[in-house]
Amino acid sequence: MTDISPQQTQVTSADGTVIAVTVTGQGRPLVVSPGALCAAQDWQLLADVLAPHMTTYAVDRRGHGASGDSPDFSIEREQEDIAAVLELAGPDAILLGHSYGGLVTLGLALKQSLAGFILYEPPVPLHGPVGGEALAPFEQAVGKGLLDHALTLGLRNFLKLPEEAIEAFRREPVWSVRASMTPTWAREIRAMDAFGDDLERFSLLETPTLLVVGQLSPPWLTDTSRRLQQALPNGRLVEIPGHAHDAYLTDPVAMAEAILPFALNPAA
């Protein structure tokens, strides 16, 4: 019997940075590029649901989890990281990018031929800078080691979550894990803002694309995905009812049902 339990491996990116990957399941490969404040472990619930159907390659992006890092950070370096994982996964791999990881995916799709890709609410800055003036107080909090406060500021000012949602999140066990990842968030926010708001550059991208949105996600994110779908010549969109920006955690079965038909046969 094929072992579909999680296995740890790693690849070496173009600049020599070691990138850790958790491989789970059997079948067509699915490479996952996580969002900010997330790592491969956050995708394990979904990987377990997909395991009988797909082999999930969940990435610890540089500076996260078991991966290395480099002072020469840029979204282009992160694209090289994902490209190295895609080479490991094979030519029929589907690439799933969540949030900031979706921007990494979009940038890579312009440079490299893919069998298909899935975008879960990439924060293309169509509504103005994601960071802007909110970056300075956030970085001050991180610099002082006030990571809980930094996370609060980021959720309020970057993601524009309402206060009641932030307070509900604060009561979750994962709060401390997310707070511990805030030191890398500022550089990712800068990369988001530098990504630009030009959707026309994707109009010639013929790669089959699935855009995933949560019914309860912030409107600016869902609006961005819907506009991106219109720009992509081979894009389609699916909404997950009753969930927001993290359905892979809150209901991995619903997430799997949303993406599996496309992931197994993106050309259909």
CORFEN-V588983 format. One record per pair of residues at least 24 apart in sequence whose C-alpha atoms are under 8 Angstrom apart, sorted by the first residue. I is the first residue (numbers start at 1). J is the second residue. D is the distance in whole Angstrom. If there is no record, write none. Layout:
I/J/D ; I/J/D
This chain:
2/26/8 ; 4/51/6 ; 4/52/7 ; 5/48/8 ; 5/51/8 ; 11/84/6 ; 11/85/7 ; 11/88/8 ; 12/81/8 ; 12/84/7 ; 13/80/6 ; 13/81/5 ; 13/84/6 ; 14/77/8 ; 14/80/6 ; 14/81/7 ; 14/84/8 ; 15/77/8 ; 17/62/8 ; 17/67/8 ; 17/68/6 ; 17/69/6 ; 17/70/7 ; 18/67/6 ; 18/68/5 ; 18/69/8 ; 19/59/7 ; 19/60/7 ; 19/61/7 ; 19/62/6 ; 19/66/8 ; 19/67/5 ; 19/68/6 ; 19/81/7 ; 20/59/6 ; 20/60/5 ; 20/61/8 ; 20/65/8 ; 20/66/6 ; 20/67/5 ; 21/57/6 ; 21/58/6 ; 21/59/5 ; 21/60/6 ; 21/85/8 ; 22/56/8 ; 22/57/6 ; 22/58/5 ; 22/59/7 ; 23/55/7 ; 23/56/6 ; 23/57/5 ; 23/58/6 ; 24/48/7 ; 24/51/6 ; 24/55/5 ; 24/56/5 ; 24/57/7 ; 25/50/7 ; 25/51/4 ; 25/52/6 ; 25/53/7 ; 25/54/6 ; 25/55/4 ; 25/56/6 ; 26/51/6 ; 26/52/6 ; 26/53/6 ; 26/54/5 ; 26/55/4 ; 27/51/8 ; 27/52/7 ; 27/53/5 ; 27/54/4 ; 27/55/5 ; 28/53/7 ; 28/54/5 ; 28/55/6 ; 28/92/7 ; 28/93/7 ; 28/264/7 ; 29/54/6 ; 29/55/5 ; 29/56/6 ; 29/57/7 ; 29/89/6 ; 29/90/7 ; 29/92/7 ; 29/93/5 ; 29/94/6 ; 30/54/7 ; 30/55/6 ; 30/56/5 ; 30/57/6 ; 30/89/8 ; 30/93/6 ; 30/94/5 ; 30/95/6 ; 30/96/7 ; 30/263/8 ; 31/56/6 ; 31/57/5 ; 31/58/6 ; 31/59/7 ; 31/85/7 ; 31/86/7 ; 31/89/7 ; 31/93/7 ; 31/94/6 ; 31/95/5 ; 31/96/6 ; 32/56/7 ; 32/57/6 ; 32/58/5 ; 32/59/6 ; 32/95/6 ; 32/96/5 ; 32/97/6 ; 32/98/8 ; 33/58/7 ; 33/59/6 ; 33/60/8 ; 33/61/7 ; 33/82/7 ; 33/95/8 ; 33/96/6 ; 33/97/5 ; 33/98/6 ; 33/101/5 ; 33/102/7 ; 33/104/8 ; 33/105/7 ; 34/58/8 ; 34/59/7 ; 34/60/8 ; 34/61/7 ; 34/97/6 ; 34/98/5 ; 34/99/7 ; 34/100/7 ; 34/101/5 ; 34/102/8 ; 35/97/7 ; 35/98/5 ; 35/99/5 ; 35/100/5 ; 35/101/5 ; 35/102/7 ; 36/99/7 ; 36/100/6 ; 36/101/7 ; 36/185/6 ; 36/188/7 ; 37/178/5 ; 37/179/8 ; 37/181/5 ; 37/182/7 ; 37/184/8 ; 37/185/7 ; 38/64/8 ; 38/178/7 ; 38/181/8 ; 39/64/6 ; 39/65/6 ; 40/65/7 ; 42/249/7 ; 43/248/7 ; 43/249/7 ; 45/248/7 ; 45/249/7 ; 45/252/6 ; 46/248/6 ; 46/249/7 ; 46/252/5 ; 46/253/7 ; 46/255/7 ; 46/256/7 ; 49/252/7 ; 49/253/6 ; 49/256/7 ; 50/256/7 ; 54/264/8 ; 57/85/8 ; 57/89/7 ; 59/85/8 ; 63/184/7 ; 64/181/7 ; 73/187/8 ; 74/191/7 ; 75/104/6 ; 75/188/8 ; 75/191/6 ; 76/104/8 ; 76/107/8 ; 78/104/7 ; 79/104/6 ; 79/105/7 ; 79/107/7 ; 79/108/6 ; 83/108/8 ; 91/115/7 ; 94/118/7 ; 94/263/6 ; 96/120/8 ; 97/122/8 ; 98/122/6 ; 99/123/6 ; 100/188/7 ; 100/192/7 ; 103/192/7 ; 103/195/8 ; 109/205/8 ; 110/202/8 ; 110/205/7 ; 113/207/8 ; 114/207/7 ; 115/207/7 ; 115/208/7 ; 115/266/7 ; 116/207/6 ; 116/208/5 ; 116/209/6 ; 116/263/8 ; 116/266/6 ; 117/207/7 ; 117/208/7 ; 117/209/5 ; 117/210/7 ; 118/209/6 ; 118/210/5 ; 118/211/6 ; 118/212/7 ; 118/259/8 ; 119/209/8 ; 119/210/6 ; 119/211/5 ; 119/212/6 ; 120/211/6 ; 120/212/5 ; 120/213/6 ; 120/245/8 ; 121/211/7 ; 121/212/7 ; 121/213/6 ; 121/221/6 ; 121/222/6 ; 121/224/7 ; 121/225/6 ; 121/245/7 ; 122/221/7 ; 122/224/8 ; 122/225/7 ; 123/192/7 ; 123/221/6 ; 123/224/7 ; 124/192/7 ; 124/193/8 ; 124/195/7 ; 124/196/7 ; 124/197/6 ; 124/224/7 ; 125/192/7 ; 125/193/6 ; 125/195/7 ; 125/196/6 ; 125/197/5 ; 126/196/8 ; 126/197/5 ; 126/224/7 ; 127/220/7 ; 129/193/5 ; 130/157/8 ; 130/158/5 ; 130/159/8 ; 130/189/7 ; 130/192/7 ; 130/193/6 ; 131/157/7 ; 131/158/6 ; 131/189/6 ; 131/190/7 ; 131/193/7 ; 134/158/8 ; 135/186/7 ; 138/186/8 ; 139/186/7 ; 142/182/7 ; 142/183/6 ; 147/179/5 ; 147/180/7 ; 147/182/7 ; 148/176/8 ; 148/179/6 ; 150/179/7 ; 150/182/7 ; 151/178/7 ; 151/179/5 ; 151/182/6 ; 159/218/8 ; 160/218/7 ; 161/218/7 ; 199/228/7 ; 199/231/6 ; 200/231/7 ; 202/231/6 ; 202/232/6 ; 203/231/5 ; 203/232/5 ; 203/233/6 ; 204/232/7 ; 204/233/7 ; 205/232/6 ; 205/233/7 ; 205/234/8 ; 206/232/7 ; 206/233/6 ; 206/234/6 ; 207/234/6 ; 208/234/5 ; 208/235/6 ; 208/266/6 ; 208/267/6 ; 209/234/6 ; 209/235/5 ; 209/236/6 ; 209/266/8 ; 210/235/6 ; 210/236/5 ; 210/237/6 ; 210/238/7 ; 210/259/8 ; 210/262/7 ; 211/235/7 ; 211/236/6 ; 211/237/5 ; 211/238/6 ; 212/237/6 ; 212/238/5 ; 212/239/6 ; 212/240/7 ; 212/258/8 ; 213/237/8 ; 213/238/6 ; 213/239/5 ; 213/240/6 ; 213/244/7 ; 213/245/7 ; 214/239/6 ; 214/240/5 ; 214/241/6 ; 214/242/7 ; 214/243/5 ; 214/244/4 ; 214/245/6 ; 214/246/8 ; 214/247/7 ; 215/239/6 ; 215/240/6 ; 215/241/5 ; 215/242/6 ; 215/243/6 ; 215/244/6 ; 216/241/8 ; 216/242/6 ; 216/243/5 ; 216/244/4 ; 216/245/8 ; 217/243/7 ; 217/244/4 ; 217/245/5 ; 218/244/8 ; 218/245/8
